[in-house]
Amino acid sequence: MSAPIVFSGSPLDRLDQRRKDAAWITAQLGDESTRVLPVWRLSVLVRSGGTPSLAWATSSLLESVGAGTPPVFLGVVDQVAHFALDISSTAEPIKELEWEGVAEFPDLRAIAGQLPAGEAAIAAQARHLVDWHARHGHCPGCGSRTEARDGGYVRLCSECGAEHFPRTDPVVIMLATDGDRCLLGRQPNWPKPFFSALAGFVEPGESLEEAVRREVMEEAGIRVGAVRYLASQPWPFPASLMLGCVAEALDTQIVVDGAELEEAVWFTREQVVSAFESATQDLAVPPPVAIAHQLMRAWALEDARP
């Protein structure tokens, strides 16, 4: 796929070995050159006005917001360490930290496609890790408190010593094709005529190919044969990895499940290409920020086949 995938392409080196060194992490947090990305209620700080870009604070922010959740190490670029800091406990951060007219906390889905290359990936990493820490303050084994370690990539149980790591949920998202037609579905809560690629979580003990075939059969009653992986996309809402595939349909009679999908339709390549320019009476497609759009574009314009 020629188009860049939003939420991928981070310029940061995550330095797995260095982030395990607590003394090194402490030294970076005390360095004036270190940059900190504030995260408030899972929204990252973005500069106001003009083209959106991430708004980085200096390490002095740690003193401004007081003690709380430890900063999460994101990585290093040009020898400068970058961290994310959850400041959700601050009631009105824009006002209290005097960022009026300078920065804001917009919805990440709304502005991700407008961020400079790589910055959306950093935002996704920050959001994902901050959300994980907020949800895993207690050990799922014994219920005791856990503490952040390794720059925020491990939580250690204070009682039983169990280590817990950030989770990523694999999701297959696939375009089933029949010659010059592709299968798209519409969920009950989506407005007409919006359609997208079918998708679903990979289940335990299941390969990606098996998940693709199962999901297409369950949702639309279509049997799938050959499956080709195309690309993936981190999707931090809250912690998914979208695995984009194109699959060859073995039959074409649609039987929707009525739960996941309200409607499924075979659309021609011409219809999909037209919908890229503007929504038609029959079809509106996902925006470029979604990998579903990129799958459809690869199939319609680049002739991606299983």
C-alpha positions in Angstrom: 0.0 0.0 0.0 1.5 3.3 -1.1 -0.4 5.6 1.3 1.0 6.1 4.8 -1.0 4.5 7.6 -2.1 6.9 10.2 -0.8 6.1 13.8 2.2 4.3 12.3 5.7 5.6 11.5 6.9 7.0 14.8 10.4 8.6 14.7 11.1 7.7 18.3 13.6 5.0 19.3 12.0 3.2 22.2 15.4 2.1 23.7 14.1 -1.1 25.3 17.3 -1.7 27.2 17.8 1.8 28.5 14.2 2.2 29.8 14.8 -0.7 32.2 17.5 1.4 33.9 15.6 3.4 36.6 18.6 5.7 37.2 18.8 6.5 33.5 15.0 7.3 33.4 15.4 9.5 36.5 18.3 11.4 34.8 16.2 12.0 31.7 13.3 13.4 33.7 15.7 15.8 35.3 17.2 17.0 31.9 16.0 20.4 30.7 16.0 19.2 27.1 13.5 16.4 27.9 10.1 16.8 26.3 6.8 15.7 28.0 3.5 15.2 26.2 0.5 16.0 28.5 -2.4 13.6 28.2 -5.7 14.7 29.8 -8.6 12.2 29.8 -6.9 10.3 27.0 -6.6 13.4 24.7 -3.0 14.6 23.9 -2.0 18.2 24.0 -2.1 19.9 20.5 -1.1 23.4 19.5 -3.9 25.7 18.8 -4.3 27.5 15.4 -2.9 26.6 12.1 -1.8 23.0 11.2 -2.2 20.8 14.3 1.0 19.5 15.9 1.8 17.9 19.3 2.4 20.5 22.0 5.4 19.4 24.1 6.1 20.7 27.6 9.4 20.7 29.4 10.2 18.4 32.4 9.3 21.3 34.7 5.7 20.2 34.1 6.3 17.4 36.5 6.6 19.9 39.3 3.6 22.0 38.1 1.1 19.1 38.3 2.5 17.5 41.5 2.9 13.8 42.3 0.7 11.3 40.6 1.0 8.8 37.9 4.7 8.4 36.9 5.6 9.6 33.4 5.7 7.0 30.7 8.8 6.9 28.5 8.0 7.1 24.8 11.5 7.1 23.3 14.4 9.2 22.1 15.0 11.2 18.9 18.0 13.4 18.3 19.3 12.4 21.8 16.2 14.0 23.4 14.0 11.9 25.6 10.3 12.1 25.2 7.7 11.1 27.9 3.9 11.1 28.2 2.3 12.3 31.4 -1.3 11.7 32.5 -2.6 15.0 34.0 -6.3 13.8 34.1 -6.4 14.7 37.8 -6.1 18.4 36.9 -9.6 19.8 36.6 -9.0 22.5 34.1 -5.4 22.0 32.7 -5.7 24.6 29.9 -6.6 27.3 32.4 -4.5 26.1 35.4 -1.3 25.7 33.4 -2.0 28.9 31.4 -2.2 27.3 28.0 -5.2 29.4 26.7 -4.8 30.2 23.1 -1.7 28.2 22.9 -2.8 24.5 23.1 -5.9 22.3 23.5 -6.9 18.7 24.1 -8.9 17.7 20.9 -10.3 14.3 20.2 -7.5 12.3 18.7 -9.7 10.6 16.1 -10.7 14.0 14.7 -7.2 15.4 14.3 -5.0 12.4 13.8 -5.0 12.7 10.0 -3.9 16.3 10.2 -0.9 15.8 12.4 2.5 15.8 10.8 3.9 12.4 9.8 4.9 10.3 12.8 3.2 12.6 15.4 0.0 10.6 15.2 2.0 7.5 16.0 3.5 9.2 19.1 0.0 10.3 20.2 -1.3 6.7 19.7 1.6 5.3 21.8 1.0 7.9 24.6 -2.8 7.4 24.7 -2.5 3.6 24.7 0.0 3.5 27.5 -1.7 6.1 29.7 -5.0 4.2 29.3 -3.4 0.9 30.2 -1.9 2.3 33.4 -5.2 3.8 34.4 -6.9 0.4 34.0 -4.3 -1.8 35.6 -3.6 -0.3 39.0 -4.3 -3.7 40.6 -3.0 -7.1 40.0 -5.5 -9.4 38.2 -4.1 -12.4 40.1 -4.3 -11.3 43.7 -5.9 -7.8 43.6 -2.9 -6.0 45.2 -1.6 -2.7 44.0 0.8 -2.7 41.1 3.6 -0.2 40.4 5.0 1.0 37.1 8.5 -0.2 36.1 10.8 -0.1 33.1 9.8 3.4 32.1 6.1 2.5 32.1 6.2 -0.8 30.1 5.7 -3.1 33.1 3.5 -3.0 36.1 4.8 -5.1 39.1 2.5 -6.5 41.7 3.7 -5.4 45.2 2.3 -8.6 46.8 2.8 -11.6 44.6 5.5 -10.2 42.3 3.7 -10.8 39.1 4.7 -8.7 36.1 2.0 -7.3 33.8 2.6 -5.9 30.4 0.6 -3.5 28.1 -1.9 -5.5 26.0 -2.6 -5.2 22.4 -5.8 -6.8 20.9 -5.4 -8.1 17.4 -8.3 -7.3 15.0 -8.7 -8.5 11.5 -10.2 -6.0 9.0 -10.8 -7.4 5.6 -12.0 -6.7 2.2 -13.7 -9.7 0.7 -13.6 -9.5 -3.1 -15.3 -11.1 -6.1 -13.6 -10.0 -9.2 -14.3 -6.3 -9.7 -16.6 -6.2 -6.6 -15.8 -5.9 -2.9 -18.0 -6.6 0.1 -18.8 -3.8 2.5 -21.0 -3.7 5.6 -22.9 -1.2 7.6 -23.5 -1.5 11.3 -26.9 -0.6 12.7 -25.7 2.6 14.3 -24.0 3.9 11.2 -25.9 6.5 9.1 -26.8 5.5 5.5 -25.0 5.3 3.1 -21.9 4.8 5.1 -20.2 1.4 4.6 -16.9 -0.1 5.6 -14.8 -3.2 5.5 -15.8 -6.1 7.8 -13.7 -6.5 11.0 -13.5 -8.6 14.2 -11.2 -9.6 17.0 -8.9 -12.6 16.6 -10.0 -15.3 19.0 -7.7 -17.5 21.1 -6.1 -20.3 19.2 -6.9 -18.7 15.8 -4.7 -17.7 12.9 -5.3 -14.4 11.1 -6.5 -16.3 8.0 -8.9 -18.3 10.1 -10.2 -15.2 11.8 -10.8 -13.5 8.4 -12.8 -16.5 7.2 -14.8 -16.9 10.4 -15.7 -13.2 10.6 -16.8 -12.9 7.0 -18.9 -16.0 7.3 -20.4 -15.0 10.7 -21.3 -11.4 9.6 -22.2 -11.8 6.0 -22.6 -15.6 5.3 -19.8 -15.5 2.7 -17.2 -18.3 2.4 -13.7 -17.0 1.9 -10.7 -18.8 0.4 -7.3 -17.2 -0.2 -6.3 -14.4 2.2 -3.6 -11.9 1.7 -2.2 -9.6 4.4 -1.6 -6.0 3.3 -0.8 -3.8 6.2 -1.5 -3.0 9.9 -2.6 0.0 11.9 -2.2 0.7 15.6 -5.7 1.8 16.8 -5.5 3.2 20.4 -9.3 3.1 21.1 -8.3 1.7 23.4 -5.7 -0.9 22.5 -6.1 -2.6 19.1 -3.9 -3.5 16.2 -5.8 -3.6 13.0 -4.5 -6.3 10.6 -5.6 -5.4 7.1 -6.3 -8.2 4.6 -7.9 -8.8 1.2 -9.7 -12.1 0.8 -11.1 -14.1 -2.1 -14.8 -14.8 -1.8 -15.9 -18.4 -2.8 -19.6 -17.5 -3.0 -21.6 -14.3 -3.2 -25.0 -14.9 -1.6 -25.1 -12.5 1.4 -26.8 -13.5 4.6 -26.2 -10.8 7.3 -26.1 -11.8 10.9 -28.4 -8.9 12.0 -26.3 -8.2 15.1 -22.9 -7.0 13.9 -24.2 -5.8 10.6 -27.5 -4.4 9.5 -26.6 -4.6 5.8 -23.9 -5.9 3.5 -23.5 -5.1 -0.2 -21.3 -6.0 -3.1 -19.9 -2.7 -4.5 -18.1 -2.4 -7.9 -14.7 -0.9 -8.2 -16.2 2.0 -10.1 -18.6 2.7 -7.2 -15.8 2.7 -4.7 -13.6 5.0 -6.7 -16.4 7.4 -7.1 -17.0 7.4 -3.4 -13.4 8.4 -2.7 -14.2 11.8 -4.4 -17.5 12.4 -2.6 -20.2 10.3 -1.0 -22.8 9.0 -3.5 -26.4 8.1 -2.9 -25.3 4.4 -2.5 -21.9 4.7 -0.8 -19.9 6.8 1.7 -16.6 5.4 2.6 -14.4 5.8 5.8 -12.0 8.7 5.9 -8.2 8.2 5.1 -7.4 8.0 8.9 -8.9 4.5 8.9 -7.1 1.5 7.5 -10.5 0.5 6.0 -10.1 3.4 3.6 -6.6 2.3 2.7 -7.7 -1.3 2.1 -10.4 -0.1 -0.3 -8.1 2.3 -2.0 -5.4 -0.4 -2.5 -7.9 -2.7 -4.0 -9.7 -0.1 -6.2 -6.7 1.8 -7.4 -3.7 -0.5 -7.0 -5.4 -3.7 -7.8 -4.5 -5.5 -4.6 -5.7 -9.1 -4.9 -5.4 -12.2 -2.7 
